[in-house]
Amino acid sequence: MFESLPFALFPALMTFAGAFDFLTLSIPNRVSLAIAFAFFPVAILAGLPLEAMALHLSCALVTLAFGFALFAGGWFGGGDAKLFAAAALWIGWEQILAYGVAVAIIGGALAVVYVMLRMLPARYTAPPGRWAASIRQLELPYGVALAGAALAISPHVAWMTAAIA
């Protein structure tokens, strides 16, 4: 029972990141760092070879560069880019394409919801805080899409599921 407990870190931290982004429109660096740093002891505990860990690290570095390109283009926030890379570290090359597609689908659905909410009169979308303002300005908490996709994809990541089984 307790052997699978370390594998709960990734979904728990990603859920926290998504919820935090939804509520504040920001993802603290310490959350992305916690996700990234948690990978190494869990991977070692799971018996992931060093070569495989290096491949996961290369996936994270490539996605970080891609995330910063999206940030430079105004499509992504800086926190989103770092969270994307931290998640990619856990997911690896094996499922990164599926993760990216899931992020795009969930992010697109989130955008549609925000556009629909934006059409409503302000009195219907005006709870206190930054959330209501984000709808009016169409600022998407993309951490929600990143977290949702990570929760959807992580059960299909071979090294995590093999270690739990």
C-alpha positions in Angstrom: 0.0 0.0 0.0 2.7 2.5 1.0 4.8 1.6 -2.0 2.5 3.5 -4.3 2.4 6.6 -2.1 5.3 8.4 -3.8 3.5 8.1 -7.1 0.7 10.2 -5.7 3.0 13.2 -5.5 2.8 13.9 -9.2 -1.0 14.0 -9.5 -1.3 15.8 -6.2 1.2 18.5 -7.1 -0.3 18.9 -10.6 -3.8 19.2 -9.1 -2.5 21.9 -6.7 -0.8 23.8 -9.5 -4.0 23.7 -11.7 -6.2 24.8 -8.8 -3.7 27.6 -7.8 -3.6 28.9 -11.4 -7.4 28.8 -11.6 -7.8 30.9 -8.5 -4.8 33.3 -8.9 -3.8 33.2 -12.6 -0.3 32.3 -11.5 1.8 29.2 -10.9 4.5 29.7 -8.3 8.0 28.6 -9.3 8.2 26.5 -6.1 5.3 24.3 -7.3 7.0 23.6 -10.6 10.3 23.0 -8.9 8.7 20.7 -6.4 7.2 18.6 -9.2 10.6 18.5 -11.0 12.6 17.7 -7.9 10.1 15.0 -6.8 10.7 13.1 -10.0 14.2 12.0 -9.2 13.7 10.2 -5.9 10.5 8.6 -7.1 12.2 7.5 -10.4 15.1 6.0 -8.3 12.6 4.3 -6.0 10.9 2.9 -9.1 14.1 1.5 -10.4 14.2 3.8 -13.5 17.7 3.4 -15.1 19.9 6.5 -15.3 19.7 6.4 -19.1 15.9 6.6 -18.9 16.1 9.4 -16.4 18.4 11.3 -18.8 15.8 10.8 -21.6 13.1 12.2 -19.3 15.3 15.2 -18.5 15.9 15.8 -22.2 12.1 15.8 -22.8 11.7 18.3 -20.0 14.4 20.6 -21.5 12.9 20.4 -25.0 9.4 21.2 -23.6 10.8 24.1 -21.6 12.3 25.6 -24.7 9.0 25.0 -26.6 7.0 26.5 -23.6 9.2 29.6 -23.6 8.6 29.9 -27.4 4.9 29.9 -26.7 5.4 32.4 -23.9 7.4 34.7 -26.3 4.5 34.5 -28.7 2.0 35.4 -26.0 0.3 32.0 -26.1 1.5 30.8 -22.7 2.4 32.3 -19.4 5.9 31.8 -18.0 4.5 29.7 -15.1 2.7 27.5 -17.7 6.0 26.9 -19.6 7.7 25.8 -16.4 4.8 23.6 -15.3 4.7 22.1 -18.8 8.4 21.2 -18.5 8.0 19.8 -15.0 5.2 17.6 -16.1 7.2 16.5 -19.2 9.9 15.3 -16.9 7.5 12.7 -15.4 5.8 11.9 -18.6 8.8 11.5 -20.9 9.1 11.1 -24.6 6.8 8.0 -24.6 3.6 10.0 -23.9 4.6 13.6 -24.5 2.7 13.8 -27.8 -0.5 12.4 -26.1 0.1 14.9 -23.3 0.4 17.8 -25.7 -2.8 16.8 -27.5 -4.6 16.5 -24.2 -3.4 19.9 -23.1 -4.6 21.4 -26.4 -8.0 19.8 -26.2 -8.6 20.7 -22.6 -7.2 24.2 -23.2 -9.4 24.6 -26.2 -12.5 23.6 -24.2 -11.5 26.0 -21.4 -11.2 28.8 -24.0 -14.7 28.0 -25.3 -16.1 28.1 -21.8 -14.4 31.5 -21.1 -15.7 32.9 -24.4 -19.2 31.8 -23.5 -18.9 33.2 -20.0 -17.6 36.4 -21.5 -20.8 36.8 -23.4 -22.8 36.9 -20.2 -23.5 40.1 -18.4 -20.9 41.0 -15.8 -23.2 40.5 -12.9 -23.4 36.7 -13.6 -19.6 36.2 -13.7 -18.5 38.6 -11.0 -17.4 36.6 -8.0 -14.8 38.5 -6.0 -11.1 38.1 -7.0 -9.1 37.8 -10.1 -11.1 34.9 -11.6 -13.9 37.3 -12.8 -11.4 39.7 -14.3 -9.7 36.9 -16.1 -13.0 36.0 -17.9 -13.5 39.6 -19.0 -9.9 39.8 -20.3 -9.9 36.2 -21.6 -6.8 35.3 -19.5 -6.9 31.5 -19.4 -5.5 29.7 -16.4 -3.7 27.2 -18.7 -2.4 25.4 -15.6 -5.8 23.9 -15.4 -5.3 22.3 -18.9 -1.8 21.2 -18.0 -2.9 19.6 -14.8 -6.0 18.0 -16.3 -4.0 16.5 -19.1 -1.3 15.2 -16.7 -4.0 13.5 -14.7 -5.4 11.9 -17.9 -2.0 10.8 -19.3 -0.1 9.7 -16.1 -1.9 6.3 -15.8 -0.5 5.5 -19.3 3.1 6.3 -18.4 4.8 2.9 -18.3 7.4 3.5 -15.7 4.9 4.8 -13.1 2.3 2.1 -13.7 4.8 -0.7 -13.7 6.2 0.4 -10.4 2.8 0.6 -8.8 1.6 -2.8 -10.1 
